[in-house]
Amino acid sequence: MRRVVFNQKGGVGKSTITANLAAIAAQQGQRTLVIDLDRQANTTRYLLGDAADEPGPGSAEFFETTLQFSLRAPSLTNYIGQTPWENLFLMPASADLDELHSKLESRQKVYKLRDALLDLKDEFDEVWIDTPPALNFYTRSALIAAQGCLIPFDCDDFSRRALYGLMESFKEIQTDHNPDLVIEGIVVNQYQPRAALPVRTVKELISEGLPVRKPYLSSSVKMKESHEYSKPMIHLDPRHKLTKEFEELYESLV
């Protein structure tokens, strides 16, 4: 299964959700690949820690290779490395993605990631793709390559307004490029059940028929520790409430 975690708004937890769900998949024995397409490389840092300073070739190098003339997409195997955890592999990101963006868009290379992943379909049980907070070349490449899409959502008015535009963008990609792509759910992040605004906002989304998926992910200082130590929650604190929520969310997808 190939999944993309996508929202055009920044700061909604794309990297956190990608890394934690992928870590759970790997911990449960699934051979799992994470692809980081965000030049900020937060997922890369989260999964590699200090090793993210020199992560080796990754998504930028892969896309740079696609600029060379070839009838086939280059193999991803040269751009994938092992993380510290068994069964969990990473194609890291770097700031070099910025420099390549305009070249890739003008050369219409938006299908190369999909083609390369199809060539690797027997190598990995699950693929998780983290995207930048914009509907750009890399995000479109991910949406075209994926089968399922999760949309992180934090409970404020800005996020809600951005969500409607996001749904339109998704429909356009689905219609023009990937009719098999499905929204698997809106993932509510940083949820505070005792605060009026998040409770009201989520209820309104549900009443509008939007695919809000349970469980909602709680707000917790433990997540900041998880980022600091570069350990997904399943490895930092397997018994924590937030870890259990991630596990329940993962189980709802498989």
LUMVEX-441909 format. One record per atom (N, C-alpha, C, O, CB): x, y, z; residue in one letter. Coordinates in steps of 0.2 Angstrom, whole numbers, padded with zeros to 4 digits, always signed. Glycine has a CB too. Example, Ala and Ser with C-alpha at 12.3 -4.5 7.8 and 13.67 -1.06 7.14 Angstrom:
LUMVEX-441909
+0066-0028+0039a+0062-0022+0039a+0066-0016+0039a+0071-0017+0042a+0057-0022+0045a+0064-0011+0035s+0068-0005+0036s+0064+0000+0039s+0067+0006+0040s+0070-0003+0029s
//
This chain:
LUMVEX-441909
+0004-0006+0000m+0000+0000+0000m+0004+0006+0000m+0009+0007+0004m-0005+0000+0006m+0003+0011-0004r+0006+0017-0005r+0002+0023-0002r-0003+0024-0005r+0009+0019-0012r+0004+0026+0003r+0000+0032+0006r+0004+0038+0006r+0010+0038+0007r-0002+0030+0013r+0001+0044+0005v+0003+0050+0005v+0000+0054+0011v-0006+0053+0012v+0003+0054-0002v+0004+0058+0015v+0001+0062+0020v+0002+0069+0018v+0007+0072+0016v+0005+0061+0027v-0004+0073+0017f-0004+0079+0013f-0009+0084+0016f-0014+0083+0018f-0006+0077+0006f-0006+0090+0017n-0010+0096+0018n-0006+0102+0016n+0000+0102+0017n-0012+0096+0026n-0009+0106+0012q-0006+0112+0010q-0004+0117+0015q+0000+0122+0014q-0010+0116+0005q-0007+0116+0021k-0005+0121+0027k+0001+0118+0031k+0001+0112+0032k-0011+0122+0031k+0005+0122+0033g+0011+0119+0037g+0009+0119+0044g+0004+0122+0046g+0017+0124+0036g+0013+0115+0048g+0012+0115+0055g+0006+0110+0057g+0004+0111+0063g+0011+0121+0058g+0004+0106+0053v-0002+0102+0055v+0000+0095+0057v-0005+0091+0059v-0007+0102+0050v+0006+0093+0057g+0008+0087+0059g+0010+0081+0054g+0010+0075+0055g+0003+0084+0064g+0011+0083+0048k+0012+0079+0042k+0018+0074+0044k+0017+0068+0043k+0014+0082+0036k+0024+0077+0046s+0030+0073+0047s+0029+0068+0053s+0031+0062+0053s+0036+0077+0048s+0026+0071+0058t+0024+0067+0064t+0020+0061+0063t+0021+0055+0065t+0021+0071+0070t+0015+0062+0059i+0010+0057+0058i+0013+0052+0053i+0012+0046+0054i+0003+0060+0054i+0017+0054+0048t+0020+0050+0043t+0025+0045+0047t+0024+0039+0046t+0024+0054+0038t+0029+0048+0051a+0035+0044+0054a+0032+0039+0059a+0034+0033+0060a+0040+0049+0057a+0027+0041+0063n+0024+0037+0068n+0020+0031+0065n+0021+0025+0068n+0020+0041+0073n+0016+0032+0060l+0012+0027+0057l+0017+0022+0054l+0016+0016+0054l+0007+0029+0053l+0022+0025+0050a+0027+0020+0047a+0031+0016+0052a+0032+0010+0051a+0032+0024+0043a+0033+0019+0058a+0036+0016+0063a+0032+0010+0066a+0035+0004+0067a+0038+0020+0068a+0026+0011+0067i+0021+0006+0069i+0021+0000+0064i+0021-0006+0066i+0014+0008+0071i+0020+0002+0058a+0020-0003+0052a+0026-0008+0052a+0026-0014+0052a+0019+0000+0045a+0032-0004+0053a+0038-0008+0053a+0039-0012+0059a+0041-0018+0059a+0044-0003+0053a+0037-0010+0065q+0037-0013+0071q+0033-0020+0071q+0034-0025+0075q+0035-0009+0077q+0027-0019+0067q+0023-0025+0066q+0025-0030+0061q+0021-0034+0059q+0016-0023+0065q+0031-0029+0058g+0034-0034+0053g+0033-0032+0046g+0035-0036+0042g+0031-0040+0055g+0030-0026+0045q+0029-0024+0038q+0036-0021+0035q+0038-0016+0039q+0023-0019+0037q+0038-0023+0030r+0044-0020+0027r+0042-0013+0024r+0038-0012+0019r+0047-0024+0021r+0044-0007+0027t+0041-0001+0026t+0046+0004+0024t+0052+0005+0026t+0038+0002+0033t+0044+0008+0019l+0048+0013+0016l+0045+0020+0017l+0039+0021+0016l+0049+0012+0008l+0049+0025+0020v+0046+0032+0021v+0050+0036+0015v+0056+0036+0015v+0048+0034+0028v+0046+0040+0012i+0049+0045+0007i+0048+0052+0009i+0042+0054+0010i+0046+0044+0000i+0053+0056+0010d+0053+0062+0012d+0054+0067+0006d+0059+0067+0003d+0058+0064+0018d+0048+0071+0005l+0049+0075-0001l+0049+0083+0001l+0048+0087-0003l+0043+0074-0006l+0049+0084+0008d+0049+0091+0010d+0056+0093+0011d+0060+0090+0015d+0045+0091+0017d+0058+0099+0008r+0065+0102+0009r+0067+0103+0016r+0073+0104+0017r+0066+0108+0004r+0062+0104+0020q+0064+0105+0027q+0066+0099+0031q+0070+0099+0036q+0057+0108+0031q+0065+0093+0028a+0068+0087+0030a+0066+0085+0037a+0070+0082+0041a+0075+0087+0029a+0060+0087+0040n+0058+0085+0047n+0058+0078+0048n+0060+0075+0053n+0052+0089+0048n+0055+0074+0043t+0054+0067+0044t+0061+0064+0044t+0062+0059+0048t+0050+0064+0038t+0065+0066+0039t+0072+0064+0039t+0076+0064+0046t+0079+0060+0048t+0076+0067+0034t+0075+0070+0049r+0078+0072+0055r+0075+0068+0061r+0078+0065+0065r+0077+0079+0057r+0068+0067+0060y+0065+0063+0065y+0067+0056+0066y+0068+0053+0071y+0057+0063+0064y+0068+0053+0060l+0070+0046+0059l+0077+0044+0060l+0079+0039+0062l+0067+0043+0053l+0081+0049+0058l+0088+0048+0058l+0092+0051+0064l+0098+0050+0065l+0091+0050+0052l+0089+0056+0067g+0093+0060+0072g+0099+0064+0069g+0098+0067+0064g+0095+0056+0077g+0104+0064+0072d+0110+0068+0070d+0113+0065+0063d+0116+0069+0060d+0116+0067+0075d+0111+0059+0062a+0114+0056+0055a+0110+0060+0050a+0112+0059+0044a+0112+0049+0055a+0105+0063+0051a+0102+0067+0046a+0106+0073+0043a+0105+0076+0038a+0095+0070+0048a+0112+0075+0046d+0116+0080+0044d+0120+0077+0038d+0122+0081+0033d+0121+0082+0049d+0121+0071+0037e+0124+0068+0031e+0120+0061+0030e+0122+0056+0031e+0132+0066+0033e+0114+0062+0027p+0110+0056+0026p+0111+0052+0020p+0108+0046+0019p+0103+0059+0025p+0116+0054+0016g+0117+0050+0010g+0112+0052+0004g+0107+0056+0005g+0116+0043+0011g+0112+0049-0002p+0108+0051-0007p+0101+0050-0006p+0099+0045-0002p+0110+0048-0014p+0096+0054-0008g+0089+0053-0006g+0085+0056-0012g+0086+0055-0018g+0088+0056+0000g+0079+0059-0010s+0074+0061-0015s+0077+0066-0020s+0075+0066-0026s+0068+0064-0011s+0081+0071-0017a+0084+0076-0022a+0088+0073-0027a+0087+0074-0033a+0088+0081-0018a+0092+0068-0025e+0097+0065-0030e+0092+0060-0035e+0094+0060-0041e+0102+0060-0026e+0087+0057-0032f+0083+0053-0037f+0080+0058-0042f+0080+0056-0048f+0077+0050-0033f+0077+0063-0040f+0074+0067-0045f+0079+0071-0050f+0077+0072-0056f+0069+0073-0042f+0085+0072-0047e+0090+0075-0052e+0091+0070-0057e+0093+0072-0063e+0096+0077-0048e+0092+0063-0055t+0093+0058-0060t+0087+0058-0066t+0089+0056-0071t+0094+0051-0057t+0081+0059-0064t+0076+0059-0069t+0077+0064-0074t+0073+0064-0079t+0069+0060-0065t+0081+0069-0073l+0082+0074-0078l+0086+0072-0084l+0086+0075-0089l+0085+0081-0075l+0089+0067-0083q+0093+0063-0088q+0088+0059-0093q+0084+0057-0090q+0099+0059-0085q+0090+0059-0099f+0085+0056-0104f+0085+0048-0102f+0091+0045-0102f+0087+0057-0111f+0080+0046-0102s+0079+0038-0101s+0072+0037-0102s+0067+0040-0100s+0081+0036-0094s+0070+0031-0105l+0063+0029-0106l+0060+0026-0099l+0054+0025-0099l+0063+0023-0111l+0065+0024-0094r+0062+0021-0088r+0064+0026-0082r+0069+0030-0083r+0065+0014-0087r+0060+0026-0077a+0062+0029-0071a+0068+0026-0068a+0069+0020-0068a+0056+0030-0066a+0073+0030-0065p+0079+0027-0061p+0076+0023-0055p+0071+0024-0052p+0083+0032-0059p+0080+0018-0054s+0078+0014-0048s+0079+0018-0041s+0084+0021-0041s+0083+0007-0048s+0074+0017-0037l+0075+0020-0030l+0080+0017-0026l+0082+0020-0021l+0068+0020-0027l+0082+0011-0027t+0086+0007-0022t+0092+0011-0020t+0095+0010-0015t+0088+0000-0025t+0095+0015-0025n+0101+0019-0024n+0100+0025-0019n+0105+0028-0017n+0104+0021-0030n+0094+0026-0018y+0092+0032-0014y+0089+0031-0007y+0086+0035-0004y+0088+0037-0018y+0089+0024-0005i+0085+0022+0001i+0090+0020+0006i+0095+0016+0004i+0080+0017-0001i+0090+0022+0012g+0094+0019+0017g+0090+0016+0023g+0084+0017+0024g+0099+0025+0020g+0094+0013+0027q+0091+0010+0033q+0090+0015+0039q+0095+0019+0040q+0095+0004+0036q+0085+0015+0043t+0084+0019+0049t+0087+0014+0055t+0089+0009+0054t+0077+0021+0050t+0087+0017+0061p+0089+0013+0066p+0085+0007+0068p+0086+0003+0072p+0090+0018+0072p+0079+0007+0065w+0074+0002+0067w+0073-0003+0061w+0073-0002+0055w+0067+0005+0069w+0072-0009+0064e+0071-0015+0059e+0065-0014+0055e+0060-0012+0057e+0071-0021+0063e+0066-0016+0048n+0060-0015+0043n+0058-0008+0041n+0054-0007+0037n+0054-0018+0046n+0062-0003+0044l+0060+0004+0042l+0066+0007+0038l+0071+0008+0040l+0059+0008+0048l+0064+0009+0032f+0069+0012+0027f+0066+0019+0025f+0061+0021+0026f+0069+0007+0021f+0071+0023+0023l+0070+0030+0022l+0073+0032+0015l+0079+0031+0014l+0072+0034+0028l+0070+0036+0011m+0073+0040+0006m+0073+0047+0009m+0068+0051+0009m+0069+0040-0001m+0078+0050+0011p+0079+0056+0015p+0078+0062+0010p+0079+0062+0004p+0085+0057+0018p+0076+0068+0013a+0075+0074+0009a+0081+0079+0011a+0085+0078+0016a+0069+0078+0011a+0082+0084+0007s+0087+0089+0008s+0085+0096+0005s+0080+0096+0001s+0094+0087+0006s+0088+0101+0007a+0086+0108+0004a+0088+0108-0003a+0085+0112-0007a+0090+0113+0007a+0091+0103-0006d+0093+0103-0013d+0086+0102-0018d+0086+0104-0024d+0098+0097-0015d+0081+0100-0014l+0075+0099-0018l+0072+0106-0021l+0069+0106-0026l+0069+0096-0013l+0074+0111-0017d+0072+0118-0019d+0075+0120-0026d+0071+0122-0031d+0074+0123-0014d+0081+0118-0027e+0085+0120-0033e+0082+0116-0039e+0083+0119-0045e+0092+0119-0032e+0080+0110-0038l+0078+0106-0044l+0070+0107-0046l+0069+0106-0051l+0078+0099-0042l+0067+0111-0042h+0059+0111-0043h+0057+0114-0049h+0053+0111-0053h+0056+0115-0037h+0060+0119-0051s+0058+0123-0058s+0060+0118-0064s+0056+0118-0069s+0061+0130-0058s+0066+0115-0063k+0068+0111-0069k+0063+0105-0070k+0062+0103-0075k+0075+0108-0068k+0062+0102-0064l+0057+0096-0064l+0050+0098-0067l+0048+0094-0071l+0057+0093-0057l+0048+0103-0065e+0041+0105-0067e+0041+0107-0075e+0036+0105-0078e+0039+0111-0063e+0046+0110-0077s+0046+0112-0084s+0048+0106-0088s+0046+0106-0094s+0052+0117-0085s+0051+0101-0086r+0052+0095-0090r+0047+0089-0089r+0047+0084-0092r+0059+0092-0088r+0042+0091-0085q+0036+0086-0084q+0038+0079-0082q+0036+0074-0085q+0032+0086-0091q+0041+0079-0076k+0044+0073-0073k+0039+0070-0068k+0041+0067-0063k+0051+0074-0071k+0033+0072-0068v+0028+0071-0062v+0026+0064-0061v+0024+0062-0056v+0022+0076-0063v+0027+0060-0066y+0026+0053-0066y+0031+0048-0064y+0030+0042-0063y+0023+0050-0072y+0037+0051-0063k+0043+0047-0062k+0043+0043-0055k+0045+0038-0055k+0049+0051-0062k+0041+0047-0050l+0040+0043-0044l+0036+0038-0044l+0037+0032-0041l+0038+0048-0038l+0030+0039-0047r+0025+0033-0047r+0028+0027-0051r+0027+0021-0049r+0019+0035-0051r+0031+0028-0057d+0034+0023-0060d+0040+0019-0056d+0040+0013-0057d+0037+0026-0067d+0044+0023-0053a+0049+0020-0049a+0046+0016-0043a+0049+0010-0042a+0054+0025-0046a+0041+0018-0040l+0038+0014-0035l+0034+0008-0037l+0035+0003-0034l+0033+0018-0031l+0032+0008-0043l+0029+0002-0046l+0034-0003-0048l+0033-0009-0047l+0025+0004-0053l+0040-0001-0049d+0046-0006-0050d+0048-0009-0044d+0051-0014-0044d+0052-0002-0054d+0046-0006-0038l+0048-0008-0032l+0042-0011-0028l+0043-0013-0022l+0051-0003-0027l+0037-0013-0031k+0031-0015-0028k+0032-0021-0024k+0028-0023-0019k+0025-0016-0033k+0037-0026-0026d+0038-0032-0022d+0043-0031-0017d+0044-0036-0013d+0040-0037-0027d+0046-0025-0016e+0051-0024-0011e+0049-0022-0004e+0052-0023+0001e+0056-0019-0014e+0043-0018-0004f+0040-0015+0002f+0033-0017+0002f+0029-0017-0002f+0042-0008+0002f+0031-0018+0009d+0024-0019+0010d+0020-0013+0011d+0014-0013+0009d+0023-0023+0017d+0023-0008+0013e+0020-0001+0014e+0025+0004+0012e+0031+0004+0013e+0018+0000+0021e+0022+0010+0009v+0026+0016+0007v+0022+0022+0010v+0016+0022+0009v+0027+0016-0001v+0026+0026+0014w+0023+0032+0017w+0027+0038+0014w+0033+0038+0014w+0023+0032+0025w+0023+0043+0011i+0026+0048+0008i+0024+0055+0012i+0018+0056+0012i+0024+0049+0001i+0029+0058+0014d+0028+0065+0017d+0029+0070+0012d+0034+0070+0008d+0033+0066+0023d+0025+0075+0012t+0025+0081+0007t+0026+0087+0010t+0025+0089+0016t+0018+0080+0003t+0028+0092+0006p+0029+0099+0008p+0022+0102+0009p+0017+0100+0006p+0033+0103+0003p+0022+0108+0013p+0016+0111+0014p+0014+0116+0008p+0013+0122+0009p+0016+0116+0020p+0013+0113+0002a+0011+0117-0004a+0009+0112-0009a+0012+0106-0010a+0017+0121-0007a+0005+0114-0014l+0003+0110-0020l+0008+0111-0025l+0006+0115-0030l-0004+0111-0022l+0014+0108-0025n+0019+0109-0030n+0021+0103-0033n+0017+0098-0033n+0026+0112-0026n+0026+0103-0037f+0028+0097-0041f+0029+0091-0036f+0027+0085-0038f+0035+0098-0044f+0032+0091-0031y+0033+0086-0026y+0027+0083-0023y+0026+0077-0023y+0038+0087-0021y+0022+0087-0021t+0016+0085-0019t+0012+0082-0024t+0009+0076-0023t+0012+0091-0016t+0012+0084-0030r+0008+0081-0036r+0011+0074-0037r+0007+0070-0039r+0008+0086-0042r+0018+0074-0037s+0021+0068-0039s+0019+0062-0034s+0018+0057-0035s+0029+0068-0038s+0018+0064-0027a+0016+0060-0022a+0009+0058-0023a+0008+0052-0022a+0017+0063-0015a+0005+0062-0024l-0002+0061-0025l-0003+0056-0031l-0008+0052-0031l-0007+0067-0026l+0000+0057-0036i+0000+0053-0042i+0003+0046-0041i+0000+0041-0044i+0004+0056-0048i+0008+0045-0036a+0011+0039-0035a+0007+0035-0030a+0008+0029-0029a+0018+0040-0032a+0003+0038-0026a-0001+0035-0020a-0007+0032-0022a-0010+0033-0027a-0002+0040-0015a-0009+0027-0017q-0016+0024-0018q-0021+0027-0013q-0027+0027-0014q-0015+0016-0017q-0018+0029-0007g-0022+0032-0002g-0019+0038+0001g-0013+0040+0000g-0023+0027+0004g-0023+0043+0004c-0021+0049+0006c-0024+0051+0013c-0030+0050+0014c-0023+0055+0001c-0020+0053+0018l-0022+0055+0024l-0021+0062+0025l-0015+0065+0022l-0018+0051+0030l-0025+0066+0027i-0025+0073+0028i-0025+0075+0035i-0030+0075+0039i-0031+0077+0024i-0019+0077+0038p-0018+0080+0045p-0022+0086+0045p-0022+0091+0041p-0011+0081+0047p-0025+0087+0051f-0029+0093+0053f-0029+0095+0060f-0030+0091+0064f-0037+0092+0051f-0026+0101+0061d-0027+0104+0068d-0033+0109+0069d-0035+0112+0064d-0020+0107+0070d-0035+0109+0074c-0042+0112+0075c-0042+0119+0076c-0043+0122+0082c-0045+0108+0081c-0041+0123+0071d-0042+0130+0071d-0045+0132+0064d-0046+0128+0060d-0035+0134+0072d-0047+0138+0064d-0051+0141+0059d-0047+0141+0052d-0050+0140+0047d-0054+0148+0060d-0041+0143+0053f-0036+0143+0047f-0036+0136+0044f-0036+0136+0038f-0029+0146+0049f-0035+0131+0048s-0035+0124+0045s-0041+0122+0042s-0041+0119+0037s-0033+0120+0051s-0047+0124+0045r-0053+0123+0042r-0054+0126+0035r-0056+0123+0030r-0059+0124+0047r-0052+0132+0035r-0053+0136+0028r-0048+0133+0023r-0050+0132+0017r-0051+0143+0029r-0042+0131+0025a-0038+0128+0020a-0040+0121+0018a-0038+0119+0012a-0031+0127+0023a-0044+0118+0022l-0046+0111+0021l-0051+0111+0014l-0050+0106+0010l-0050+0108+0026l-0055+0116+0013y-0059+0116+0008y-0056+0116+0001y-0057+0113-0004y-0064+0121+0008y-0051+0121+0001g-0046+0121-0005g-0042+0115-0006g-0042+0113-0012g-0042+0127-0004g-0040+0112-0001l-0036+0106-0002l-0041+0100-0005l-0038+0097-0009l-0034+0103+0005l-0047+0100-0003m-0051+0095-0006m-0052+0096-0013m-0053+0091-0017m-0058+0095-0002m-0053+0102-0015e-0053+0104-0022e-0047+0102-0026e-0047+0099-0032e-0055+0111-0023e-0041+0103-0023s-0035+0101-0026s-0035+0094-0027s-0032+0091-0032s-0029+0104-0022s-0037+0090-0022f-0037+0083-0022f-0041+0080-0028f-0039+0076-0031f-0039+0080-0015f-0047+0083-0028k-0051+0081-0034k-0049+0082-0041k-0049+0078-0045k-0058+0084-0033k-0045+0087-0041e-0042+0089-0048e-0036+0084-0050e-0036+0081-0055e-0039+0096-0048e-0032+0082-0045i-0027+0077-0046i-0030+0070-0047i-0028+0067-0052i-0022+0077-0040i-0035+0069-0043q-0039+0062-0044q-0042+0062-0051q-0041+0057-0055q-0044+0061-0039q-0045+0067-0054t-0048+0067-0060t-0043+0067-0066t-0044+0063-0071t-0053+0073-0061t-0038+0071-0065d-0034+0072-0071d-0028+0066-0071d-0025+0065-0077d-0031+0078-0071d-0026+0064-0065h-0020+0060-0065h-0020+0053-0062h-0017+0048-0064h-0014+0064-0062h-0025+0052-0057n-0024+0046-0053n-0031+0045-0050n-0033+0046-0044n-0020+0047-0047n-0036+0042-0055p-0043+0040-0053p-0043+0035-0047p-0048+0035-0044p-0046+0038-0059p-0038+0031-0046d-0038+0026-0041d-0036+0029-0034d-0037+0025-0029d-0034+0020-0042d-0034+0035-0033l-0032+0038-0027l-0039+0039-0023l-0044+0042-0025l-0028+0044-0028l-0038+0037-0016v-0044+0038-0012v-0042+0042-0005v-0036+0041-0003v-0047+0032-0010v-0046+0046-0003i-0045+0049+0004i-0047+0044+0009i-0052+0042+0010i-0049+0056+0005i-0042+0042+0013e-0043+0037+0018e-0045+0041+0025e-0048+0037+0029e-0037+0033+0020e-0045+0047+0025g-0047+0051+0031g-0044+0057+0033g-0038+0058+0031g-0047+0046+0037g-0047+0061+0036i-0044+0067+0039i-0042+0065+0046i-0046+0063+0050i-0049+0073+0039i-0036+0066+0048v-0033+0064+0054v-0033+0070+0059v-0029+0075+0057v-0026+0061+0053v-0037+0071+0064v-0037+0076+0069v-0031+0076+0073v-0030+0071+0077v-0044+0076+0073v-0027+0081+0073n-0021+0081+0077n-0021+0086+0082n-0024+0091+0082n-0014+0082+0072n-0017+0085+0088q-0017+0090+0093q-0024+0091+0096q-0025+0097+0098q-0013+0097+0091q-0028+0086+0097y-0035+0087+0099y-0035+0088+0107y-0032+0084+0111y-0039+0081+0097y-0039+0092+0109q-0040+0094+0116q-0048+0093+0117q-0052+0098+0116q-0038+0101+0118q-0050+0087+0120p-0057+0086+0121p-0061+0090+0126p-0067+0091+0126p-0058+0079+0122p-0057+0094+0130r-0060+0098+0135r-0060+0106+0132r-0063+0110+0136r-0056+0098+0141r-0058+0107+0127a-0058+0114+0124a-0064+0114+0119a-0065+0110+0115a-0051+0116+0120a-0067+0120+0119a-0074+0121+0115a-0072+0121+0108a-0076+0118+0104a-0077+0127+0117a-0067+0125+0106l-0066+0126+0099l-0064+0119+0095l-0068+0118+0090l-0060+0130+0098l-0060+0115+0097p-0058+0109+0093p-0064+0104+0093p-0066+0101+0088p-0053+0105+0096p-0068+0104+0099v-0074+0099+0099v-0079+0102+0094v-0082+0098+0090v-0077+0099+0106v-0080+0108+0094r-0085+0111+0089r-0083+0110+0082r-0087+0109+0077r-0086+0119+0091r-0076+0112+0081t-0074+0111+0074t-0074+0104+0071t-0076+0104+0065t-0067+0114+0074t-0073+0099+0075v-0073+0093+0072v-0080+0090+0071v-0082+0087+0066v-0070+0088+0077v-0085+0092+0076k-0092+0091+0075k-0094+0094+0068k-0098+0091+0065k-0096+0093+0080k-0092+0100+0066e-0094+0103+0060e-0092+0100+0054e-0095+0099+0049e-0092+0111+0060e-0086+0098+0054l-0083+0094+0049l-0087+0087+0048l-0088+0086+0042l-0075+0092+0050l-0088+0084+0053i-0092+0078+0052i-0099+0079+0050i-0102+0075+0045i-0093+0074+0059i-0102+0085+0052s-0109+0086+0050s-0109+0088+0042s-0114+0087+0039s-0112+0092+0054s-0103+0090+0040e-0103+0092+0033e-0101+0086+0028e-0101+0087+0022e-0098+0097+0032e-0101+0080+0031g-0099+0074+0028g-0092+0073+0026g-0091+0069+0022g-0103+0074+0021g-0088+0077+0029l-0081+0075+0027l-0078+0069+0031l-0081+0068+0037l-0076+0082+0030l-0073+0066+0028p-0071+0059+0031p-0066+0060+0037p-0060+0058+0036p-0068+0055+0025p-0069+0062+0042v-0065+0062+0048v-0064+0056+0051v-0069+0052+0052v-0068+0067+0054v-0057+0054+0053r-0056+0047+0055r-0054+0047+0062r-0050+0051+0065r-0050+0044+0051r-0057+0042+0066k-0055+0041+0073k-0049+0036+0073k-0049+0032+0069k-0061+0039+0077k-0045+0036+0079p-0046+0041+0084p-0043+0047+0083p-0039+0048+0078p-0042+0038+0090p-0044+0052+0087y-0041+0059+0086y-0035+0059+0090y-0034+0055+0096y-0046+0065+0089y-0030+0062+0088l-0023+0062+0091l-0022+0067+0096l-0023+0073+0095l-0017+0062+0086l-0021+0065+0102s-0021+0070+0108s-0015+0075+0108s-0010+0073+0105s-0021+0066+0114s-0016+0080+0110s-0010+0085+0112s-0006+0083+0118s-0009+0081+0123s-0013+0092+0113s+0000+0082+0117s+0004+0079+0122s+0011+0082+0122s+0014+0082+0116s+0004+0072+0122s+0014+0084+0128v+0021+0086+0128v+0026+0080+0126v+0032+0081+0124v+0023+0089+0135v+0023+0074+0127k+0028+0068+0125k+0030+0068+0118k+0035+0066+0116k+0024+0062+0127k+0026+0071+0114m+0027+0071+0106m+0034+0076+0105m+0038+0075+0101m+0022+0074+0102m+0034+0081+0109k+0040+0085+0109k+0046+0082+0111k+0052+0082+0108k+0039+0092+0113k+0046+0077+0116e+0051+0073+0118e+0053+0068+0112e+0059+0067+0111e+0049+0069+0124e+0048+0066+0109s+0049+0061+0104s+0053+0064+0098s+0057+0061+0095s+0042+0058+0101s+0051+0070+0096h+0055+0074+0091h+0062+0075+0094h+0067+0074+0090h+0051+0081+0090h+0063+0077+0100e+0069+0079+0103e+0074+0073+0102e+0080+0074+0101e+0069+0082+0110e+0072+0067+0104y+0076+0061+0105y+0076+0057+0098y+0079+0052+0097y+0073+0057+0110y+0072+0060+0093s+0072+0057+0086s+0070+0049+0087s+0073+0045+0084s+0079+0057+0083s+0064+0048+0091k+0062+0042+0092k+0054+0042+0091k+0051+0045+0095k+0063+0039+0099k+0051+0039+0086p+0044+0038+0086p+0041+0036+0092p+0044+0032+0096p+0042+0034+0080p+0035+0037+0094m+0032+0036+0100m+0032+0028+0102m+0033+0026+0107m+0025+0038+0100m+0031+0024+0097i+0031+0017+0098i+0038+0014+0101i+0038+0009+0104i+0030+0013+0091i+0043+0018+0100h+0050+0016+0102h+0052+0020+0109h+0055+0018+0113h+0055+0017+0097h+0049+0026+0109l+0050+0031+0115l+0046+0028+0121l+0049+0028+0127l+0049+0038+0113l+0040+0027+0120d+0035+0026+0126d+0029+0022+0123d+0024+0024+0122d+0033+0032+0129d+0030+0015+0122p+0025+0011+0119p+0018+0011+0123p+0013+0009+0120p+0027+0004+0119p+0018+0012+0130r+0012+0012+0133r+0009+0019+0134r+0003+0019+0137r+0014+0010+0140r+0011+0024+0131h+0008+0031+0132h+0002+0031+0128h+0001+0028+0123h+0013+0036+0129h-0003+0035+0130k-0009+0036+0127k-0009+0038+0120k-0013+0035+0116k-0013+0041+0131k-0004+0042+0118l-0004+0045+0111l-0001+0039+0107l-0003+0038+0101l+0001+0051+0111l+0004+0035+0110t+0006+0029+0106t+0000+0024+0104t-0001+0022+0099t+0011+0025+0110t-0004+0023+0109k-0010+0019+0108k-0015+0022+0103k-0018+0018+0099k-0014+0018+0115k-0015+0028+0103e-0019+0032+0098e-0017+0031+0091e-0020+0029+0086e-0020+0039+0099e-0010+0031+0090f-0007+0030+0084f-0008+0023+0082f-0009+0021+0076f+0001+0032+0084f-0007+0018+0086e-0008+0011+0085e-0015+0010+0083e-0017+0006+0078e-0007+0007+0091e-0020+0013+0086e-0027+0012+0084e-0029+0015+0077e-0032+0012+0073e-0032+0015+0089e-0025+0021+0076l-0026+0024+0069l-0023+0019+0064l-0026+0018+0058l-0023+0031+0069l-0017+0017+0065y-0014+0012+0060y-0019+0006+0059y-0020+0004+0053y-0007+0010+0062y-0021+0003+0064e-0025-0003+0064e-0032-0002+0060e-0034-0006+0056e-0027-0006+0071e-0034+0004+0060s-0040+0006+0056s-0039+0007+0049s-0044+0007+0045s-0043+0013+0059s-0033+0007+0047l-0031+0008+0040l-0030+0001+0036l-0030+0001+0030l-0025+0013+0039l-0028-0004+0040v-0026-0010+0037v-0031-0015+0037v-0030-0021+0035v-0019-0013+0041v
//
